[in-house]
Amino acid sequence: MYSASGSFEAFEKKVWLSSPTMHGEEIKYVTEAYETNWMSTVGANINETERLVCEKIGCAYAVGLSSGTAALHLSTRLAGEALYGRQDVTKGSLQGKKVFCSDMTFAATLNSVAYENGEAVFIDTEYDTWNMDPVALEKAFKEYPEVKLVVVAHLYGTPGKIDEIREVCRRHGALLIEDAAESFGATYKGVQTGGFGDYNAISFNGNKIITGSSGGMFLTNSREDADKVRKWSTQSRENAPWYQHEEIGYNYRMSNVIAGVIRGQMPHLEEHIAQKKAIYERYKRGLAGLPVSMNPIDFENSEPNYWLSCMIIDPEGMCEQVRGDKEAMFNPEHGKSCPTEILNAIAGINAEGRPIWKPMHEQPMYKGHGFVKAGNTDVSHDIFERGLCLPSDNKMTEEQQDRIIEVIRACFA
């Protein structure tokens, strides 16, 4: 629908990128925590949520934590101690060690390496899934044969080539941390993500497919590792009648209130995935004929959770675009567009899109770190330049999505 000025009318109520979807059961368990006074970091909600996640993933142990970042941090500390022995933790378990990390991801994936005083070396992305390139990873081991730890993320809910990545790690004697923060409920060859690594993390942040407003989990088949994470996440208190501490700990445990929200959400995971998939497919149909494609899915091996629907503009469909560290400009051109123009147009109708994750090797705080490509093309940079995340909220109506599609098509007119 056009206004008198010729532009699209804005939605009265904002269409979000991905916001929490509540169902009613959540308040039941939160109220239960309140009424029984189990408001802190122990209680029935935590126990049941850990059980439900273990059942879904197929792992033996889950430890509820305050965030996915906390789960990644403690995974990294575990890996450092397993590889290099127990260090002076005030200096970090990875002091002076390099770690291979996904390049196109949220900063939390690799900040945990910095928390442990390690040095991230970034592995380029591949076009098939927009995840870590196993060919680039193999090349990285030739350049840095001393590396013994890899951190891999599944971008936007689509699993990477995890079997190939695990095989590369096996050949080089490296441990694997799996960041499944965005991919809870996605499968690779019929197996749930969050169980492929030596150490695994998922997130229940406010925009994730299952949310507690915050929260995360460490997943493992090792009781010893689970016990360590529980201890470290509660300030490393020793079994003594007073507060006895022999190593550094953290205030990372999930609260029973947050766990109540997650517990109420868990029965709706498959419903959320189906809704997100329908959004992806409507975009794919609605954008047909434009010089664009959707974020790729390796249907032969995986079924994503469709957390975010993304698109990438064909090189010949790109108008001129210039991005600085904090601002972007573009030159409109008939029949062409760019992420900046489309995101501005979407924002103009009160809908939220987002640029693709800016590659970590281009982030100011990580400039100078190693970056390994499979060939001559910087794939991470290319996807960042041409790609964007579309409004993917599962409360968005078909009519709202149709309007967003109209706006995108108008950018190429």
Sine and cosine of phi, psi and omega as CSV:
sin_phi,cos_phi,sin_psi,cos_psi,sin_omega,cos_omega
0.00,0.00,0.75,-0.66,0.00,-1.00
-0.98,-0.19,0.55,-0.83,0.15,-0.99
-1.00,0.09,0.06,-1.00,-0.02,-1.00
-0.88,0.47,-0.47,0.88,-0.03,-1.00
-0.98,0.20,-0.15,0.99,0.02,-1.00
0.99,-0.12,-0.07,1.00,0.03,-1.00
-0.99,-0.12,0.23,-0.97,0.01,-1.00
-0.96,0.28,0.65,-0.76,0.07,-1.00
-0.95,0.31,0.57,-0.82,-0.02,-1.00
-0.99,0.16,0.51,-0.86,0.13,-0.99
-0.91,0.43,0.62,-0.78,0.04,-1.00
-0.91,0.40,-0.65,0.76,0.01,-1.00
-0.92,-0.38,0.71,-0.70,-0.12,-0.99
-0.89,0.46,0.65,-0.76,0.15,-0.99
-0.99,-0.13,0.89,-0.46,-0.12,-0.99
-1.00,0.03,0.32,-0.95,0.09,-1.00
-0.87,0.48,-0.78,0.62,0.00,-1.00
-0.19,-0.98,0.97,-0.26,-0.05,-1.00
-0.90,-0.44,0.28,-0.96,-0.01,-1.00
-0.87,0.50,0.62,-0.79,0.08,-1.00
-0.89,-0.46,0.94,-0.35,-0.07,-1.00
-0.99,-0.11,0.46,-0.89,-0.09,-1.00
-0.81,-0.58,-0.28,0.96,0.01,-1.00
0.88,-0.48,-0.63,0.78,0.02,-1.00
-0.89,0.45,-0.47,0.88,-0.06,-1.00
-0.84,0.54,-0.73,0.69,-0.05,-1.00
-0.92,0.40,-0.48,0.88,0.05,-1.00
-0.86,0.50,-0.73,0.68,-0.05,-1.00
-0.98,0.22,-0.52,0.85,0.09,-1.00
-0.91,0.42,-0.67,0.74,0.03,-1.00
-0.90,0.45,-0.63,0.78,0.04,-1.00
-0.87,0.49,-0.68,0.74,0.04,-1.00
-0.88,0.47,-0.66,0.75,-0.01,-1.00
-0.91,0.41,-0.74,0.67,-0.10,-0.99
-0.94,0.33,-0.48,0.87,0.03,-1.00
-1.00,-0.03,-0.08,1.00,0.04,-1.00
0.94,0.35,0.32,0.95,0.11,-0.99
-1.00,-0.02,0.98,0.18,-0.11,-0.99
-0.98,-0.22,-0.18,0.98,-0.11,-0.99
-1.00,-0.09,-0.66,-0.75,-0.18,-0.98
-0.98,-0.22,0.39,0.92,0.16,-0.99
-0.68,-0.73,0.40,-0.91,0.06,-1.00
0.53,-0.85,0.15,-0.99,-0.08,-1.00
-0.90,0.44,-0.57,0.82,-0.01,-1.00
-0.90,0.44,-0.68,0.73,0.03,-1.00
-0.89,0.46,-0.75,0.66,-0.04,-1.00
-0.86,0.51,-0.71,0.71,-0.05,-1.00
-0.95,0.31,-0.61,0.79,0.02,-1.00
-0.91,0.41,-0.66,0.75,0.06,-1.00
-0.88,0.47,-0.66,0.76,0.01,-1.00
-0.90,0.43,-0.71,0.71,-0.03,-1.00
-0.90,0.44,-0.64,0.77,0.00,-1.00
-0.93,0.36,-0.68,0.73,0.07,-1.00
-0.84,0.55,-0.69,0.72,0.00,-1.00
-0.88,0.47,-0.66,0.75,-0.03,-1.00
-0.95,0.32,-0.74,0.68,-0.07,-1.00
-0.96,0.27,-0.59,0.81,-0.09,-1.00
1.00,-0.03,0.41,0.91,0.04,-1.00
-0.98,-0.22,0.21,-0.98,-0.07,-1.00
-1.00,0.08,-0.54,0.84,-0.11,-0.99
-0.65,-0.76,0.62,-0.78,0.12,-0.99
-0.73,-0.69,0.66,-0.75,0.01,-1.00
-0.85,-0.52,0.91,-0.42,-0.01,-1.00
-0.95,0.31,0.78,-0.62,-0.06,-1.00
-0.78,-0.62,0.14,-0.99,-0.09,-1.00
-0.94,0.33,-0.36,0.93,-0.03,-1.00
-0.25,-0.97,0.27,-0.96,0.15,-0.99
-0.90,0.44,-0.55,0.84,0.04,-1.00
-0.88,0.48,-0.67,0.74,0.05,-1.00
-0.88,0.48,-0.66,0.75,0.02,-1.00
-0.89,0.45,-0.66,0.75,0.04,-1.00
-0.91,0.41,-0.66,0.75,-0.01,-1.00
-0.88,0.47,-0.75,0.66,-0.03,-1.00
-0.94,0.34,-0.50,0.87,0.14,-0.99
-0.88,0.48,-0.68,0.74,-0.02,-1.00
-0.92,0.39,-0.65,0.76,0.04,-1.00
-0.90,0.43,-0.68,0.73,0.06,-1.00
-0.85,0.53,-0.73,0.68,-0.02,-1.00
-0.88,0.47,-0.68,0.74,0.01,-1.00
-0.88,0.48,-0.68,0.73,0.00,-1.00
-0.94,0.35,-0.60,0.80,0.02,-1.00
-0.91,0.42,-0.61,0.79,-0.06,-1.00
-0.99,0.12,-0.64,0.77,-0.21,-0.98
-0.85,-0.52,0.10,0.99,0.01,-1.00
0.99,0.11,0.17,-0.99,-0.03,-1.00
-0.97,0.25,0.90,-0.45,-0.04,-1.00
-0.99,-0.14,0.05,-1.00,0.23,-0.97
-0.94,0.35,0.97,-0.24,-0.16,-0.99
-0.93,0.38,-0.24,0.97,0.11,-0.99
-0.93,0.38,-0.31,0.95,0.04,-1.00
-0.98,-0.22,-0.16,0.99,0.03,-1.00
0.99,-0.11,0.57,-0.82,-0.05,-1.00
-0.97,0.23,-0.20,0.98,0.00,-1.00
-0.90,-0.43,0.40,0.92,-0.05,-1.00
-0.74,0.67,0.91,-0.42,0.08,-1.00
0.98,0.19,0.12,0.99,-0.05,-1.00
-0.97,-0.23,0.60,-0.80,0.08,-1.00
-1.00,0.00,0.54,-0.84,-0.02,-1.00
-0.70,-0.71,0.73,-0.68,0.05,-1.00
-0.99,0.14,0.76,-0.65,-0.07,-1.00
-0.71,-0.70,0.51,-0.86,0.16,-0.99
-0.81,0.58,0.63,-0.78,-0.06,-1.00
-1.00,-0.02,-0.67,0.75,-0.04,-1.00
-0.98,-0.17,1.00,-0.06,-0.08,-1.00
-0.28,-0.96,0.09,-1.00,0.12,-0.99
-0.96,0.27,0.51,-0.86,-0.12,-0.99
-0.85,0.52,-0.47,0.88,-0.04,-1.00
-0.86,0.52,-0.50,0.87,-0.03,-1.00
-0.82,0.57,-0.64,0.77,-0.08,-1.00
-0.91,-0.41,-0.18,0.98,0.08,-1.00
-0.86,0.51,-0.50,0.86,0.01,-1.00
-0.88,0.47,-0.49,0.87,0.08,-1.00
-0.91,0.41,-0.68,0.73,0.04,-1.00
-0.91,0.42,-0.60,0.80,0.04,-1.00
-0.84,0.55,-0.56,0.83,-0.02,-1.00
-0.99,-0.10,0.28,0.96,0.07,-1.00
0.88,0.47,0.47,0.88,0.17,-0.99
-1.00,0.00,0.08,-1.00,-0.01,-1.00
-0.84,-0.54,0.90,-0.43,0.00,-1.00
-0.95,0.31,0.71,-0.71,0.21,-0.98
-0.90,-0.44,0.81,-0.58,-0.19,-0.98
-1.00,-0.03,0.69,-0.72,-0.01,-1.00
-0.96,-0.28,0.78,-0.63,-0.10,-1.00
-0.90,0.43,0.26,-0.97,-0.03,-1.00
-1.00,-0.02,0.38,-0.93,0.14,-0.99
-0.90,-0.43,0.45,-0.89,-0.12,-0.99
-0.95,0.32,-0.44,0.90,-0.12,-0.99
-0.88,0.47,-0.62,0.79,-0.05,-1.00
-0.74,-0.67,-0.08,1.00,-0.09,-1.00
0.91,0.41,0.47,0.88,0.02,-1.00
-0.85,-0.52,-0.02,-1.00,-0.04,-1.00
-0.78,0.63,0.72,-0.70,-0.03,-1.00
-1.00,0.07,0.90,-0.43,0.02,-1.00
-0.87,0.49,-0.52,0.86,0.03,-1.00
-0.92,0.39,-0.69,0.73,0.05,-1.00
-0.91,0.42,-0.58,0.81,0.02,-1.00
-0.90,0.43,-0.70,0.72,0.05,-1.00
-0.87,0.50,-0.68,0.74,0.04,-1.00
-0.89,0.46,-0.62,0.79,-0.01,-1.00
-0.89,0.45,-0.62,0.78,0.02,-1.00
-0.91,0.41,-0.48,0.88,0.06,-1.00
-0.95,0.31,-0.56,0.83,0.01,-1.00
-0.99,0.17,-0.53,0.85,-0.04,-1.00
-0.76,-0.64,0.94,0.34,-0.11,-0.99
-0.91,0.42,-0.24,0.97,-0.02,-1.00
-0.99,0.17,-0.22,0.98,-0.09,-1.00
-0.94,0.33,0.68,-0.74,-0.04,-1.00
-0.76,-0.65,0.25,0.97,-0.01,-1.00
-0.58,-0.82,0.70,-0.72,0.02,-1.00
-0.80,-0.59,0.70,-0.72,0.08,-1.00
-0.89,-0.47,0.89,-0.45,-0.07,-1.00
-0.86,-0.50,0.67,-0.74,0.04,-1.00
-0.91,-0.42,0.49,-0.87,0.11,-0.99
-0.98,-0.20,0.94,-0.33,-0.18,-0.98
-0.97,0.24,0.76,-0.65,0.13,-0.99
0.83,0.56,0.40,0.92,0.07,-1.00
1.00,-0.04,0.06,1.00,0.02,-1.00
-0.97,-0.24,0.86,-0.52,-0.01,-1.00
-0.89,0.46,0.60,-0.80,0.13,-0.99
-0.99,0.17,-0.10,-1.00,0.00,-1.00
-0.99,0.15,0.94,0.34,-0.23,-0.97
-0.93,0.36,-0.55,0.83,0.05,-1.00
-0.90,0.44,-0.69,0.73,0.02,-1.00
-0.91,0.41,-0.65,0.76,0.01,-1.00
-0.91,0.41,-0.69,0.73,0.03,-1.00
-0.89,0.45,-0.60,0.80,0.02,-1.00
-0.92,0.40,-0.64,0.77,0.07,-1.00
-0.88,0.47,-0.70,0.72,0.03,-1.00
-0.87,0.49,-0.68,0.73,-0.01,-1.00
-0.87,0.49,-0.70,0.71,-0.02,-1.00
-0.88,0.47,-0.49,0.87,-0.07,-1.00
-0.96,-0.29,0.19,0.98,0.08,-1.00
0.90,0.44,0.57,0.82,-0.05,-1.00
-0.97,-0.26,0.55,-0.84,0.12,-0.99
-1.00,0.08,0.38,-0.92,-0.06,-1.00
-0.80,-0.60,0.79,-0.61,0.18,-0.98
-0.98,-0.21,0.82,-0.57,0.00,-1.00
-0.98,-0.22,0.90,-0.43,0.09,-1.00
-1.00,-0.05,0.99,-0.12,0.01,-1.00
-0.97,-0.23,0.48,0.88,-0.05,-1.00
-0.82,0.57,-0.62,0.78,-0.08,-1.00
-1.00,-0.09,-0.12,0.99,-0.22,-0.98
-0.88,-0.48,0.34,0.94,0.01,-1.00
-0.84,0.55,0.81,-0.59,-0.03,-1.00
0.99,-0.11,-0.21,0.98,0.06,-1.00
-0.99,0.14,0.48,-0.88,0.00,-1.00
-0.82,-0.57,0.49,-0.87,0.12,-0.99
-0.82,-0.57,0.89,-0.45,-0.07,-1.00
0.79,0.61,0.65,0.76,0.07,-1.00
0.99,0.14,0.00,1.00,-0.03,-1.00
-0.94,-0.33,0.69,-0.73,-0.01,-1.00
-0.91,0.42,0.68,-0.73,0.16,-0.99
-0.92,0.39,0.45,-0.90,-0.09,-1.00
0.98,-0.21,0.04,1.00,0.02,-1.00
-0.74,-0.67,0.16,0.99,-0.07,-1.00
-1.00,-0.04,-0.39,0.92,-0.07,-1.00
-1.00,0.04,0.16,-0.99,0.19,-0.98
-0.94,0.34,-0.47,0.88,0.06,-1.00
-0.64,-0.76,0.65,-0.76,-0.16,-0.99
-0.68,-0.73,0.55,-0.84,-0.03,-1.00
-0.68,-0.73,0.63,-0.77,0.16,-0.99
-0.78,-0.62,0.25,-0.97,-0.06,-1.00
-0.79,-0.61,0.55,-0.84,0.13,-0.99
-0.85,-0.52,0.53,0.84,0.03,-1.00
-0.84,0.54,0.29,-0.96,-0.14,-0.99
-0.84,0.55,-0.41,0.91,-0.03,-1.00
-0.97,-0.23,0.06,1.00,-0.05,-1.00
-0.98,0.21,0.19,-0.98,-0.12,-0.99
-0.92,0.39,-0.48,0.87,0.22,-0.98
-0.82,-0.58,0.78,-0.62,-0.13,-0.99
-0.77,-0.64,0.47,-0.89,0.17,-0.98
-0.87,-0.49,0.24,0.97,-0.24,-0.97
0.99,0.15,-0.56,0.83,0.16,-0.99
-0.42,-0.91,-0.13,-0.99,0.04,-1.00
0.94,-0.34,0.36,-0.93,0.04,-1.00
-0.32,-0.95,0.03,-1.00,0.03,-1.00
-0.57,-0.82,0.59,-0.81,0.20,-0.98
-1.00,-0.09,0.75,-0.67,-0.07,-1.00
-0.85,-0.52,0.68,-0.73,-0.06,-1.00
-0.32,-0.95,0.28,-0.96,0.17,-0.98
-0.96,-0.27,0.09,1.00,-0.02,-1.00
-0.97,-0.24,0.89,-0.45,0.05,-1.00
-0.90,0.44,-0.61,0.79,0.00,-1.00
-0.87,0.49,-0.70,0.71,0.00,-1.00
-0.92,0.40,-0.66,0.75,0.02,-1.00
-0.88,0.48,-0.67,0.74,0.02,-1.00
-0.90,0.43,-0.64,0.77,0.04,-1.00
-0.89,0.46,-0.69,0.72,-0.03,-1.00
-0.91,0.42,-0.65,0.76,0.05,-1.00
-0.87,0.49,-0.66,0.76,-0.01,-1.00
-0.93,0.37,-0.77,0.64,-0.03,-1.00
-0.88,0.48,-0.57,0.82,-0.08,-1.00
-0.97,0.23,-0.15,0.99,0.06,-1.00
-0.87,-0.49,0.71,0.71,0.11,-0.99
0.90,0.43,0.39,0.92,0.10,-1.00
0.79,0.61,0.71,0.71,0.05,-1.00
-0.96,0.28,0.74,-0.68,0.05,-1.00
-0.99,0.13,0.30,-0.95,0.02,-1.00
-0.98,0.19,0.99,0.15,-0.03,-1.00
-0.61,-0.79,0.36,-0.93,-0.02,-1.00
-0.95,0.30,-0.15,0.99,0.08,-1.00
-0.83,-0.56,0.05,-1.00,0.01,-1.00
-0.98,0.20,0.99,-0.15,-0.01,-1.00
-0.95,-0.33,0.78,-0.62,-0.05,-1.00
-0.76,-0.65,0.83,-0.55,0.01,-1.00
-0.92,-0.40,-0.12,0.99,0.06,-1.00
-0.45,-0.89,0.30,-0.96,-0.03,-1.00
-0.94,0.35,0.67,-0.75,0.08,-1.00
-0.79,-0.61,-0.08,-1.00,-0.10,-0.99
-0.60,-0.80,0.41,-0.91,0.08,-1.00
-1.00,-0.04,0.96,0.29,-0.18,-0.98
-0.90,-0.43,0.00,1.00,-0.12,-0.99
-0.96,0.27,0.59,-0.81,0.07,-1.00
-0.93,0.37,0.60,-0.80,0.07,-1.00
-0.99,0.11,0.41,-0.91,0.01,-1.00
-0.93,0.38,-0.39,0.92,0.04,-1.00
-0.96,0.29,-0.77,0.64,0.05,-1.00
-0.85,0.52,-0.67,0.74,0.01,-1.00
-0.88,0.48,-0.52,0.85,0.04,-1.00
-0.90,0.43,-0.61,0.79,0.05,-1.00
-0.91,0.42,-0.73,0.68,-0.01,-1.00
-0.89,0.46,-0.67,0.74,0.01,-1.00
-0.85,0.53,-0.65,0.76,0.02,-1.00
-0.95,0.31,-0.41,0.91,0.01,-1.00
-0.99,0.16,-0.53,0.85,-0.19,-0.98
-0.81,0.59,-0.63,0.77,0.01,-1.00
-0.91,0.42,-0.20,0.98,-0.09,-1.00
-0.97,-0.25,0.16,0.99,-0.05,-1.00
-0.85,0.52,-0.78,0.62,-0.05,-1.00
-0.91,0.41,-0.56,0.83,0.07,-1.00
-0.88,0.47,-0.70,0.71,0.02,-1.00
-0.89,0.46,-0.67,0.74,0.00,-1.00
-0.88,0.47,-0.69,0.73,0.01,-1.00
-0.88,0.47,-0.64,0.77,0.03,-1.00
-0.91,0.42,-0.67,0.74,0.01,-1.00
-0.92,0.40,-0.61,0.80,0.03,-1.00
-0.90,0.44,-0.66,0.75,0.02,-1.00
-0.88,0.47,-0.62,0.79,0.05,-1.00
-0.89,0.46,-0.73,0.69,0.02,-1.00
-0.84,0.54,-0.72,0.69,-0.06,-1.00
-0.93,0.36,-0.57,0.82,0.06,-1.00
-0.92,0.40,-0.65,0.76,0.08,-1.00
-0.88,0.48,-0.69,0.72,-0.04,-1.00
-0.87,0.50,-0.69,0.72,0.04,-1.00
-0.93,0.36,-0.70,0.72,-0.11,-0.99
-0.94,0.34,-0.43,0.90,-0.02,-1.00
-0.99,-0.14,0.05,1.00,0.00,-1.00
-0.85,0.53,0.65,-0.76,0.01,-1.00
1.00,-0.10,-0.29,0.96,0.10,-0.99
-1.00,0.09,0.34,-0.94,0.05,-1.00
-0.98,0.20,0.85,0.52,-0.05,-1.00
-0.62,-0.78,0.27,-0.96,0.17,-0.99
-0.58,-0.81,0.33,-0.94,0.00,-1.00
-0.99,0.10,0.28,-0.96,0.09,-1.00
-0.83,0.55,0.71,-0.71,-0.17,-0.98
-0.97,0.26,0.47,-0.88,0.02,-1.00
-0.74,-0.67,0.78,-0.63,0.03,-1.00
-1.00,0.07,0.98,0.21,-0.11,-0.99
-0.90,0.44,-0.38,0.92,0.01,-1.00
-0.90,0.44,-0.56,0.83,-0.09,-1.00
-0.90,-0.43,-0.34,0.94,-0.17,-0.99
-0.65,-0.76,0.35,-0.94,0.16,-0.99
-0.79,-0.62,0.94,-0.35,-0.05,-1.00
-0.96,0.27,0.10,-1.00,0.14,-0.99
-0.99,-0.13,0.01,1.00,0.09,-1.00
0.85,0.53,0.55,0.84,-0.08,-1.00
-0.79,0.62,-0.79,0.61,0.07,-1.00
-0.81,-0.58,0.70,-0.71,0.16,-0.99
-1.00,0.04,0.79,-0.62,-0.02,-1.00
-0.79,-0.61,0.32,-0.95,0.07,-1.00
-0.68,-0.73,0.39,-0.92,0.06,-1.00
-0.73,-0.68,0.69,-0.72,-0.04,-1.00
-1.00,0.05,0.71,-0.71,0.07,-1.00
-0.86,0.51,0.54,-0.84,0.00,-1.00
-0.80,0.60,-0.64,0.77,-0.03,-1.00
-0.96,0.28,-0.20,0.98,0.02,-1.00
-0.99,-0.11,0.04,1.00,-0.06,-1.00
-1.00,0.03,0.79,-0.62,0.22,-0.98
-0.99,0.10,0.12,-0.99,-0.05,-1.00
-0.93,0.36,0.75,-0.66,-0.03,-1.00
-0.64,-0.77,0.70,-0.72,0.03,-1.00
-0.79,-0.61,0.79,-0.61,0.02,-1.00
-0.87,-0.49,0.75,-0.66,0.17,-0.99
-0.99,-0.13,-0.29,-0.96,0.01,-1.00
-0.93,0.38,-0.52,0.85,-0.09,-1.00
-0.74,-0.68,-0.14,0.99,-0.03,-1.00
-0.71,-0.70,0.35,-0.94,0.01,-1.00
-0.66,-0.75,0.50,-0.87,0.06,-1.00
-0.70,-0.72,0.42,-0.91,0.05,-1.00
-0.55,-0.83,0.35,-0.94,0.02,-1.00
-0.92,-0.39,0.95,-0.31,-0.05,-1.00
-0.85,0.53,0.61,-0.79,-0.02,-1.00
-0.56,-0.83,0.71,-0.71,-0.04,-1.00
-0.85,0.53,0.77,-0.64,0.06,-1.00
0.99,0.16,0.00,1.00,-0.03,-1.00
-0.75,-0.66,0.27,-0.96,0.07,-1.00
-0.42,-0.91,-0.13,-0.99,0.02,-1.00
-0.40,-0.92,0.27,-0.96,-0.01,-1.00
-0.82,0.57,-0.63,0.78,-0.03,-1.00
-0.89,0.46,-0.71,0.70,0.01,-1.00
-0.90,0.44,-0.71,0.71,-0.04,-1.00
-0.92,0.40,-0.69,0.73,0.01,-1.00
-0.90,0.44,-0.62,0.78,0.07,-1.00
-0.90,0.44,-0.66,0.75,-0.02,-1.00
-0.92,0.39,-0.66,0.75,0.04,-1.00
-0.89,0.45,-0.71,0.71,0.03,-1.00
-0.87,0.50,-0.53,0.85,-0.02,-1.00
-0.91,0.42,-0.33,0.94,0.06,-1.00
-0.95,-0.30,0.29,0.96,0.07,-1.00
0.94,0.34,0.66,0.75,0.10,-1.00
-0.82,-0.57,0.51,-0.86,-0.10,-0.99
-0.97,-0.26,0.88,-0.47,0.22,-0.98
-0.93,-0.38,-0.10,-0.99,-0.02,-1.00
-0.35,-0.94,0.57,-0.82,0.15,-0.99
-0.90,0.44,0.39,-0.92,0.18,-0.98
-0.87,0.49,0.47,-0.88,0.05,-1.00
-0.77,0.64,0.80,-0.60,0.08,-1.00
-0.93,0.37,0.77,-0.64,-0.06,-1.00
-0.81,0.58,0.60,-0.80,-0.04,-1.00
-0.91,0.41,-0.52,0.85,-0.01,-1.00
-0.95,0.31,-0.18,0.98,0.06,-1.00
-0.98,-0.19,-0.06,1.00,0.01,-1.00
-0.96,0.28,0.68,-0.73,-0.05,-1.00
-0.80,0.60,-0.64,0.77,-0.08,-1.00
-0.97,0.26,-0.23,0.97,-0.01,-1.00
-0.90,-0.43,0.14,0.99,0.06,-1.00
-0.90,0.44,0.66,-0.75,-0.06,-1.00
0.99,-0.15,-0.26,0.97,0.08,-1.00
-0.97,0.24,0.36,-0.93,0.01,-1.00
-0.91,0.41,0.53,-0.85,0.04,-1.00
-0.59,-0.80,0.82,-0.58,-0.09,-1.00
-0.88,-0.47,0.83,-0.56,0.05,-1.00
-0.96,-0.29,0.46,-0.89,0.05,-1.00
-0.95,0.31,-0.59,0.81,-0.02,-1.00
-0.68,-0.74,-0.63,-0.78,-0.04,-1.00
-1.00,0.03,-0.36,0.93,-0.08,-1.00
-1.00,0.07,0.73,-0.68,0.15,-0.99
-1.00,0.10,1.00,-0.02,-0.13,-0.99
-0.91,0.41,-0.66,0.75,0.01,-1.00
-0.83,0.56,-0.73,0.68,-0.01,-1.00
-0.90,0.45,-0.66,0.75,-0.03,-1.00
-0.89,0.45,-0.71,0.71,0.01,-1.00
-0.91,0.40,-0.64,0.77,0.05,-1.00
-0.88,0.48,-0.66,0.75,-0.04,-1.00
-0.93,0.36,-0.59,0.81,-0.14,-0.99
-0.96,-0.27,-0.13,0.99,-0.12,-0.99
-0.95,-0.31,0.30,-0.95,0.09,-1.00
-0.40,-0.92,0.40,-0.91,0.06,-1.00
-1.00,-0.09,0.73,-0.68,-0.06,-1.00
-0.99,-0.11,0.40,-0.92,0.09,-1.00
-0.79,0.61,0.83,-0.55,-0.14,-0.99
-0.75,-0.66,0.41,0.91,-0.03,-1.00
-0.95,0.32,0.76,-0.65,-0.07,-1.00
-0.98,0.21,0.08,1.00,0.17,-0.99
-0.99,-0.16,-0.06,1.00,0.06,-1.00
-0.91,0.41,0.73,-0.69,0.01,-1.00
-0.99,0.17,0.30,-0.95,0.06,-1.00
-0.89,0.46,-0.59,0.81,0.02,-1.00
-0.91,0.42,-0.64,0.76,0.05,-1.00
-0.91,0.41,-0.67,0.74,0.02,-1.00
-0.91,0.41,-0.62,0.78,0.06,-1.00
-0.86,0.50,-0.64,0.77,0.03,-1.00
-0.90,0.44,-0.68,0.73,0.02,-1.00
-0.88,0.48,-0.67,0.74,0.04,-1.00
-0.88,0.47,-0.67,0.74,0.07,-1.00
-0.84,0.55,-0.70,0.71,-0.01,-1.00
-0.89,0.47,-0.68,0.73,0.01,-1.00
-0.90,0.44,-0.71,0.71,0.00,-1.00
-0.88,0.48,-0.61,0.79,0.00,-1.00
-0.91,0.42,-0.46,0.89,0.02,-1.00
-0.90,0.43,-0.42,0.91,-0.01,-1.00
-0.99,-0.12,0.00,1.00,-0.08,-1.00
-0.96,0.29,0.00,0.00,0.00,0.00
